[in-house]
Amino acid sequence: MTKTYIRIFGPPLMKAIKALEGVAVEMSKATEVKFSHKCVPYPTRLQSDRRDWNNYLKNLSQMYTDCYEPQKIISDASMTLGDYDFVFEWSDKPTLKKVQDLIEKIDTALAKVGVHYTLTTE
C-alpha cells in the first residue's frame, strides 16, 4: 500500500495536524470511477487479436455504464508517532498528478498555520 508521510517543522504542531486532518476529510470525499471487471462477459474466439480485445473493452465501457463504481482515492489518513507526524494512505498507487494535487491541498492548509513540512511518498 502506497503512503504519503508528512513531517512538520515548527510550532504550532497541533494546529498543523488539525489542518492536515481537514485535508484528509476533504480527500476522503474524493473518488475516482473504476470499471468493475465482474461485468465483463467472457470474450469469444474473435477477440483473440489484441487490437480486437482493446476495441471489445472500449465498447463494453460504453455499453456497461452501470459497471463503473466509485473508489476512494485516499483510503485512510491519520496522525502518527515516530519519524513522521501525519500519513495519507492511498487506495491504489498514485499518479504524479494525484500526489501533486495532494501537495497543493497541503500547501494551502499549512500556509495558514505558518509551518514548514517535508513529504515522502513510498
PEMOWO-V866542 format. One record per pair of residues at least 12 apart in sequence whose ideal C-beta (glycine too) atoms are under 10 Angstrom apart, sorted by the first residue. I is the first residue (numbers start at 1). J is the second residue. Records with the same first field share a line. If there is no record, write none. Layout:
I = J / J
This chain:
1 = 75 / 76 / 89 / 90 / 91 / 92 / 93
2 = 75 / 88 / 89 / 90 / 91 / 92 / 93 / 94 / 98 / 99 / 121 / 122
3 = 75 / 76 / 77 / 80 / 84 / 87 / 88 / 89 / 90 / 94 / 120 / 121 / 122
4 = 74 / 77 / 84 / 86 / 87 / 88 / 89 / 90 / 94 / 98 / 99 / 102 / 103 / 106 / 119 / 120 / 121 / 122
5 = 80 / 82 / 83 / 84 / 85 / 86 / 87 / 88 / 118 / 119 / 120 / 121 / 122
6 = 20 / 23 / 77 / 79 / 80 / 84 / 85 / 86 / 87 / 88 / 102 / 106 / 110 / 117 / 118 / 119 / 120
7 = 82 / 83 / 84 / 85 / 86 / 116 / 117 / 118 / 119 / 120
8 = 20 / 84 / 85 / 86 / 110 / 113 / 115 / 116 / 117 / 118
9 = 85 / 115 / 116 / 117 / 118
10 = 113 / 114 / 115 / 116 / 117
11 = 113 / 114 / 115
12 = 113 / 114 / 115
13 = 85 / 113 / 115
14 = 79 / 113
15 = 110 / 112 / 113 / 114 / 115
16 = 85 / 86 / 106 / 109 / 110 / 112 / 113 / 114 / 115 / 116 / 117
17 = 78 / 79 / 80 / 85 / 86 / 113 / 115
18 = 79 / 109 / 113
19 = 86 / 106 / 108 / 109 / 110 / 111 / 112 / 113 / 115
20 = 77 / 78 / 79 / 85 / 86 / 87 / 88 / 105 / 106 / 109 / 110 / 113 / 117
21 = 77 / 78 / 79 / 86 / 109
22 = 105 / 109 / 112
23 = 74 / 77 / 86 / 88 / 102 / 105 / 106 / 107 / 108 / 109 / 110
24 = 74 / 76 / 77 / 78 / 79 / 86 / 87 / 88 / 89 / 105 / 109
25 = 77
26 = 74 / 105 / 109
27 = 72 / 73 / 74 / 77 / 88 / 90 / 98 / 101 / 102 / 105 / 106
28 = 72 / 73 / 74 / 75 / 76 / 77 / 88
29 = 72 / 73 / 74
30 = 70 / 72 / 73 / 74 / 98 / 101 / 102 / 105
31 = 69 / 70 / 71 / 72 / 73 / 74 / 91
32 = 68 / 70 / 71 / 72 / 73 / 91 / 92 / 98
33 = 65 / 68 / 69 / 70 / 71
34 = 67 / 68 / 69 / 70 / 71 / 91 / 92
35 = 57 / 60 / 61 / 64 / 65 / 67 / 68 / 69
36 = 64 / 66 / 67 / 68 / 69 / 71
37 = 57 / 60 / 67
38 = 67 / 69
39 = 60 / 61 / 63 / 64 / 65 / 66 / 67 / 68 / 69
40 = 56 / 57 / 60 / 61 / 64 / 67
41 = 56 / 60 / 64
43 = 56 / 57 / 60
44 = 56
71 = 91 / 92
72 = 90 / 91 / 92
73 = 88 / 90 / 91 / 92 / 94 / 98 / 101 / 102
74 = 88 / 89 / 90 / 91 / 94 / 98 / 102
75 = 88 / 89 / 90 / 91 / 92
76 = 88 / 89 / 90 / 91
77 = 89 / 90 / 102
83 = 120
84 = 117 / 118 / 119 / 120
85 = 115 / 117
86 = 106 / 117 / 119
87 = 120
88 = 102 / 106 / 119 / 121
90 = 102 / 121
93 = 121
94 = 121
96 = 121
98 = 121
99 = 119 / 121
102 = 119 / 121
103 = 117 / 119 / 121
106 = 119
107 = 119
